[in-house]
Amino acid sequence: MKTISPSVATYNELRKKVGWGNTSPEQAKTALNNSLFHVIAISNEEVIGMARVIGDGAMFFYIQDLVVDPSFQRKGVGGMLMQKIESYLVKSALPGVTIGLLSAKGKENFYQRYGYNVRDGSLLGLGMCKFIE
């Protein structure tokens, strides 16, 4: 595990491997440069996973792009990435802040292990997002 940013090419390659598509190099570079925290997982000198945290660094933090190469999934790589993220958040997020994420469909249980709750609408609403095509 290294707490460095993946390259733009690696970022796009991992996203493509999990079916998230490709972003322009300019978008990827801006996104990576504006992140608060990065972590990558490496095996045999190849990046096999990544995650990052975005937000304002004070009141709102958002876990973004936790991605593991499909050939390395279910081997603990995602858990190691989350442990690094959680360590960063323990140091950076003061009581009362909001930490959010959008889980890929079917991956909700993974995040629940770390204390994240599915928004069922009873307290905070269901949550919403907008995707620009």
N, C-alpha and C positions, 0 to 999 in steps of 0.2 A: 504494500500500500504506500502510495506517495501522495502528499497533499499538494499536488501541482495540477495545472490545467492540462487537459488533453490538447493535442494539436487540432486545428480546424478539420483536417482530413480524418483524423481518428474519431473526432466527435461525430462527423457525418457518417463515417463507416459504421460505427456502433449503432447509431440511430437507424440506419438502413437495415442492419442485420436483425433488428427487432420489429421491423415493419413500420417505423415512424417516418419514413421518407427522408428526403434530403432537404437541407436548407442551403441558401446561397452561401458562399464563403464569407461574404460581407456580413450577413446576418449572424452566422455562427461565430465569427470573430468578435462582433459586438456583444453578443450574448455571453460568450466566455469571458471577455474583458470586464463586463459589468457584474459578474458574479461576486458574491461575498466570500465563497469558499469552494474549493475543488478537491476532489480525491479521485485517484485512479488506482485500479488493480492491474498488476502486471504478472504475466506468466511467460517464461522463456523469452523475455525482452519484448513481448507483445502486450499491448493494452487490451485487457479482456473485460474491463468494466470501468464505469465512471459514475460519479454523482456530483451534484453541485447544489449550493444553497444560494438563493437570490433573495432580495428584499431591501428594506431600508436600513438594516443594521441596528435598529433601535426598537421598533414596536412590532414589525412584521417580518417574519422569515418564512421562506417557502422552499421546500425540498423539490428540486427540479432535476429531471434527466437522470434518475437512477437507472442505469442500463447495464446489463450483463450480457455478453456474447452468449447466444443460445447454447453453444456447445459447452459452456461453463456454468449454466444455470443449475440450480439445485445442488450446488457443491459448496455453499457457504460464502460465495463471493459477495452476493448482495448483502448478507448479514454483516460481513466485514466492512463494506462501504457504509452501511447504516451506523455501525458502531463509531466510525470516524466522524460521521455527520453529527451523531448524538453528542460525542465528546466536544466538538466545536460549539454546538448549541448550548451545552451546559456552561461553557465559558463565556459565551457571547450574548445569550438571551436572558435578560433579567425577568424576575417574576412579573406576571401580568402581560407578557408579550403573546402574540399569536404566532403559532407555527403551523403552516398549512401545507397541503400537497394534493395533487390529483393522482389517484391510484389508477394504474392500468386495470381494465376489467379483469376480475378474477384474482387480483393481487392484494386485495384489501386485507386478508388475514396476515400477510407478511408485515404490513405496517401496524396492524393491531398489536403485534408482539412488542412493539416499541411504545405503546401507549396512545397511538393515534386512533381516533374514534370515527366511525362512519357517521356522517351527518344524516340523521333520519328525519330532520325537519322539526323535531319537537322543541328544541331549545334555540338553535341558531338558523333555522331554515335549511333547505336542502343543499344550498351552494349552487352556483351557476358558472358557466363559462361561455365564451364565444370564440369560435374558430373562424379565422378569416381565410378564405380560399383565394 
